[in-house]
């Protein structure tokens, strides 16, 4: 008798009931039950799990809140892996492409785990907690895969203790030009003193030992806070942040706005601009690649690509100049109609008020800067190459 496959239940963050009370549209994201957007108009707040003033509004409203004011994201599905012990730095150096030896206590940087081919296992953030203590933040859908891969790579390293603490942390991202003003209401920590990609610990909303990092995935200033993952503590922080940001029009934001924000800001997404089939040069992340730091997984392959004259394809930015949206996976054609690549990410850009995309195309096409065509459901729509990032926030004077 045939048996049907058993589907694993979706994982839930400590704010799952909160999102559902807010009538968020929920989706399966990497095995997690996550909000993609909140309704407009929002429901009224009902008790400790329903959200605060200014809640909801739909993807475009959420996107614009982050660009012009402040938005709050539940990113507790992200993974946290800690390296401790005298061998921690050597292990981190072996598995990542950036140079962790340059980090100081309380500093973080963007990096990646690479395959021996120089392609991506995952992109990550590395935080130096102390001289022999590093915290890696990895993507939600790849956490288990990443941890197994890391254990395989560093299993022979002496004097290292490796821990997957993903279930112990909730992570909330407060993003936008009024993020600092919002968070400052809830803590005595001097937030202005925390530089970009640095972090500290402090009490926030009465919750002690919160890790406060000036990081994010939106292209705006902001903070990511890490706290215990129990529901009561996480809901308390969520509601306190919404209340504190009410005067700035804060909105809870879902994965939809998180994606359009990062695309406008030219930030890569796993299995889109980076994957196990795209190498570092192709993905355009050479800024964080430190080939001169010594041996690490993937270095030899990347050195060979460099010696052979560089990558054969590149990620480029596109702006649609005719009516149509270049969605993920759509074919990119030359002006003569030959298929030359694929859209890796594409959508309307709410703040820029245009349709944008990234695409993986031959290096010769990328270097020429020529216009291309995008096959939008059988219609050939013209697009021009433009610099990435599409959007850069204004620097404060």
N, C-alpha and C positions, 0 to 999 in steps of 0.2 A: 504494500500500500504506500502511495506517495505521501511524503510529509512536506509541509510547507515550511519555508525558511522562517526562523524566528527573528523579528526585527527588534533590535535593542531599543529600550525606551530612551527618549531624548533626555539629555542632561539639562539640568536647570540651575540657574544662578540663584543666589539668595533673594533676588528681586523679582523672581518670576511672578509671584502673586501681585506684586506692585504693578508690573507691566500689564497684567491681565485686568486689574482693577481700573487701569487707565484706558482700557479698550484698545491697547496696541495691537497692530497686525503682527502676529507671530509667525515665524518661519523656522524651518530646520536649517540651521547654519553649522555645518561641520559636526553634526550630531548634537547640537545644542538648540534648545527652544528659546529663540531670541526675538526681540522686537525689531521689525524693519521700519515701522513708522507709527506715529501716534495720530489719533483722529483730530479733525478740525470741524467744529469747535470741540474743545476738550471737555470731558466729563467733569463734574464738580468733585472736589476732593472729598473723600469719605473715609475718615479715620487714618490710621498710621501707615496704610499701604497704598494710598491712592495718588500720591504725588502732590505737588504744591502749586502756588500761584503761577500762572503763565504756562501751565502744562499743555502739551500737545500742539497740533497745528498742521500736520502733514509734512512730507519730505521737503518741499520747497521752503516752507516756513521754518523748519528745523535748520536747514542749510543756511538760510539767511540770518537766523538768530546767532549762529556761530560766527558768521562773517562780520556781523555788525554789533553784536552784544555778547551773549554767552549761551552755551548749550551744555547739557549734561548727558553723558553716555554711560551705560552699564557695559563695561568691557571685562567683566569678571570671568568670562569664558577663556580669556587668555591664560597661557600656561607659565608657571614659574619654576625654574630649575636652579638649584643652588650647588655651587662647588665650594667646598671648604677643605682646609688642610695645606700643608707646606707645598704640595704639588699642584695646587689649584690653578695658579697662573700658567704653568707649563701646559696643563690640560686645556685650558681655555684658548691659549695660543695655538695649540695643535688643531683645534676643531673650528676656529673662526678665522675670517679673512682680514679683519681689522687688527690693529696692534694694541692689545689690552695692556701691554707693559707701560703704555703712555698714560693710562688712567690714574687718577688720584682718588683717594678716599672720598666718597660722595659724588663721584663723576660717572656718567654713563656715556655710551656711544652706540651708534647704529653699526650692525655687522651682519654676518650671514654664516650659516653652516653650509659647506660645499661638499659635493660629491667628488670622487677622484677625477671626474671629467671637468671640474671647474664650474659645474652647474649647481643649482640650488636645492639643498635639502629644506632650507627655510631661511627667512630673514628674521633677525632677532635684535633685541636691545641687551647690552651687557652693562651691568651696574657693578662698580667696585664698592662693596660694603666695607672691606678692610683689606689688609695686606694679603691675607690668605682666604679671602671670602668674596665670591662673585655670585651675582644673581642674574640669570639669563631669563628674559621674558620672550616666550615663543608664541606662535600662532595657535589659536584654539583647535582647529581641525587637524593639526599636526603634532600636538603635544605628546601623545603616546608614541608616535613614530619617532619624533625627535629624541625623546628620552631613551628609547631602545637603541637608536643610532649612536647617541652620545656614549651610552654605556659600552657599546661595541668598540667605539674608537678609543676610549680612555681607560678601558678595563685593566690594561697592563700598567697604567701609570701608578707609581707608588705615592703614598701619603696624600690621598685624596678621598673625601667623603662626598658622594653624589646623592642628592635628594630631589625628588619631585614633590614640590610643595604646592602644586596647582590648586588642590582642593582646600588649602588653608587660607587662601587669599581671595578677597573681593577686590576688584579694581574699578574705580570710577574715574572717568575722564571729564574734566571741566575745561572747556575750550572756548576761546573767543577773546576779543579785546577787553571785556569786562570780567574775565576769569579771575584775575588777581583781586579786583575789588570785591568780588563775591566771596572768595575763599578767605580774604583778610578779615571778614566779619566773624569768622569761626575759629581763629587761631591767633596766638601771640607770636608765632614764627614770623620772622622778617622775610616775607615772600619775595620782596624786590631784590633781596641779596642772593637769591637762588638764581644762578645763571642758567641759560638754556643748556639742557642735557646735564644738569647737576641735580642733586636731591639731598634731602635731610629728613630727620624724624621730628615729630612734634605731636602735640595734642590738638585735635580738630573736632569741633562740636562735642567737646567733652570726652572724646575717645582718645586714649593715650597710645603712644608708639605707632603712630601712622607714618608710613613712608610717603613723603611728598616730593614728587619728581616734576621738574619743569620739562615735560615731554608731551608728545601728542601725535595725532595722525590726521590733522585737519588743515595744516598750513597756517594755523593761527597760534598766537601765544596761548599758553594754558598749562594745566597741571594734571598729572595722573596720581591718584592717591590709592595706596594699598593698605588694607585693613583686614581684621579677622573676618572670615567668611560666614559667620553665623547670621541668621536672618535678622534678628533684632538689632544688632550693631550696624549691619549694612543698610537696613531701612532707615535707621536713625540718621545715618550720614546722608543718604539720598534726600530725605525730607529736609534736613538742615540746609543742604546746598540749594535745593529748590526755593526754600524760604528766603535764604540770604540773597539769591539772585533775582528775586521777584521784581525789585525796582528797576532791574536792567532788562526785563523781558525774557528771563531765562526760559528755555524749553527743554524738556526731556527729548533726546534725539535717538533715533534708531539706526540700524545698519545701512538703510538707504542713504541717509544724509552723510553718514560716515564714509560711504563709498564715493559720493559725488564730491565731497570736500577733498578727499585724498586725491581724486583724479584731477580736479582743478589745480591742486598743489603739486602735481607730478610725482606723487608717491606711489611706489610699486606695490602690487598686490600679488600674493603667492598664487600660482597657477594662472596668472595673467601675464604680467610683465616679467615675472621670474618663475622658474620651474626647473624640474630636473632635465628639461630639454633646452634650456636657455642658459648660456654661460654669463659670467659677470660682465665681460666686455659687451656682449649683445644686449644685456639688460641695462647698460648705461650706468652701472654702479661703481665705476672705477675710483670714484672719489674716496670710497671706503675700503678699497683693496690695497693692502700693504705687502707687495711682493718682496720688499727688501727686509722684512722682519725675520726671515728665516723660514724653515720648513713648516708647512701646514697642509692639511688635506685639500687637494685641488690645485696647489701651487704649480706643480710640474706641468699639468695640462694647460694652465693659463700662460705659463712661460712659453710653452710651445706655440700657443695661438699668437702670442706677441711676436715670437721669432718668425712666424710665417706671414707677418704683415698685418695682423689684426683680424678682427671678426669678419665673417662674410655677410652678416646681417646685423641690423641695429633697430632698436626701438626709436620711433620718431613720434612727434606730436602732429596731430591733424586738426584742422578746423574746417567744418563743412561750409562750403561757400554756395552750395545749392540746397534746396529744400530736402531734408532727410537726416536721419540719425544713424551714425555708424555704430552699431551694437557689437558687443563682444562676439568674436568668431566670424564676423562678416568678412568676405573676401575683399582684398585690395588689388586693384588692377592698374596697369600702366595706362596712359592716355590712348595707347593703341589697342587696349582691351586684353592684354596678357595678364593673367593672374600672377602677382608678385609677392603677396603676403597676406596676413590676416590681422584684423583688429584684435588687440589684446584687451582693451577696455574702451567703452564708449558710452556716452550719455549726453543729455542736455547739461549745460553748466549753469545752474541757477543764478549765481552771482554775476558771471560774465555775460549771461543772456545770449549764448550761442551754443552750437552743438560741437562737442570736442571728442577726440579719441586718441588713443595711442595705438601704434601698429608696428609689427615686426616685418621689416622689408629689407631687401638686399642693400648692402653698404653703398653700392654705387648709386642707388636711388636716393638713399638718405643723404649722401654727400652732395648730390646734385641740387637738392632742395626743390625738386620739380613737383608740380601738382600731380595728384593721382585721382583715380576713381574708386569709389566704394560701392560694392554691389549691395544695395538696400532692397531686399526682397524682389530682385529682378530688375530694379532700376539702377542705372549707373549714375551715381551722384558725385560731382566734382568736389575735391577737398584740397586745401593747400597745406603744406608743411609749415609748422610754426614752432618756436622754441618751447621747450619744457623746462620748468613748470609753466603752465598756462597762467597761473595766478601767483603773485608774490604779495604778501601783506606789506603795507607801508611801514617803513621804519620810523620809530619815534624820534623826534628831534631832541 
